[in-house]
């Protein structure tokens, strides 16, 4: 009997997967526990429309990420900080500050967890941060740190 799994089941399959299950297993275990539904025309149509919806949403997110990457490519972010005479910054510039500056100056809402710095920026000058926008879409951001 073909069934559509409604949840991940170890050793059987993943959610929204169509599998062949024995009649007894399906009727006595999967159906009563609401772990699966029969793969009839109606349920298959629902599954296909759900999969199309998910694919469309992923494609939209990927397109938006590419547009943001193009915007970031053109940006040189300038951050003003307090620094000593030798160019050392009091404290440091973190991914949180970079995220806040992008939001304030360019209206780009990028999560601080997606911004990768090799180390916390502790010197005045030009630095680069890598931003993960989507699976497989990364963009480098040039950051110019200047003294107040």
N, C-alpha and C positions, 0 to 999 in steps of 0.2 A: 504494500500500500504506500502510495506517495503522500508525504506529509510536509508541511512547511513549519519549520521550527520557530517558535516565538521567543526562545531564549537560548543562550549558549549551554550546551550539554556536553560535559567532558566525555570524550570517547565516541560521541555520536555526531556532533556537528555544531556549527555556529548559527547565530540568530539569522533569520530570513533565508536560510538555506533550504533547498528542496532535497529531501532524502527518501530513500526506500526503507521503510521499516516494516517489520513483520506485523501482521494484523493484530495479534494478541498484544504485542508491545505497545502498539499505537492505541488500541482501545482500552487497555487495562492500566497503562502507565502515563503515556504522553497526553492523551485527551483529558482524563480526569484531573490531572495536575496542571492543566492549561499550559503545557510546554509546547504544544503543537496543534495545528489545525489541518484538516484534510485538504489536499491540494486539488480542489475542484476549480471550475472555471472562475467562479466569483472570487475565491481567495487568491487565485493566481493573478487575476486582473488587479486586485488591490496591491499585491506584492510588486507587480510590474510598475504600477503608477507610483508607488512609494520609491522604488529604485530610480525611476526617471526623475522624481523630485529631488532626491539626494544628489544625483549626478548633475542636475541643473544648478543646484545650490553650490556644489563644489566648483563648478566651472565659473560661476559668478564671482565667488571668492578669489579664485585664481586670477581672473581678469582684473579685479580691484587691486590685488597685490601687485600685479605688473604695472598698473597705473601709478601706484604709490612708489614703486621702485624707480620709475622714470622721474617722478618729482624729487625723490631723495638724491638721485644722481646729480641734479642741478644745484643742490643746496650745499653751501658751506656754512655750517652752524658756528656762530661766534658766541663764546661764553666768557663773561667778565668775572674774574675772581680776584680776591686779595692775594698778593704774593709778596715775598721778600725780595731783597735786592738781587740775590743770586738766581732768581727765576723759579724758586721753589714755591709751590702753592701751599697756603695754610689749609690743611685738610686734603681735599682732592675732589676731582670731578668724577661722579659715579654715573651709572646708567640711568638712575632715577632722575638726576639733574638733566641729563641729555633728553630723556623722555619729556620732562616738564617744559624744557626750552622748545622742543619741536611742537608741543601742543600750543604754547603761548605765541610763538613767532609765526609758525606756518600752519597751524590748525591741523596737524597730523597727530592722530591719537595712536601712539605706538607703545605697547606694553614694555615696561623696563626689563622684563624677563627675556624679551626678544632681542635686546641690544647686548652684543658681546664685545667686551673690551679685553685686550690681552692682560692689562693690569689697570688699576685705578690711575687716572691721569693725575700726575703730581708735579708736572713741569709746564711752564708756559711754552706755547708753540703749536704746531699743527699735528694733529693725531687722527687716527682712523678707527672707526667702530664698525663692526659688521652687524647688520640687522637682518633677522630671519622674518620674512613677511608671510611666507607660506611654505608648504613642503616643496623643497627644491628651488625656492626663489629667495635669494639673498642679495643684499645691496650694501656696498660700503658707503659710509657717511664720513665726510671730512669735517673735523671739528677743529676750530681755531680758538685756542685758549689765550686770552689776553688779560693783562693786569689792569685793575681799575685805576 
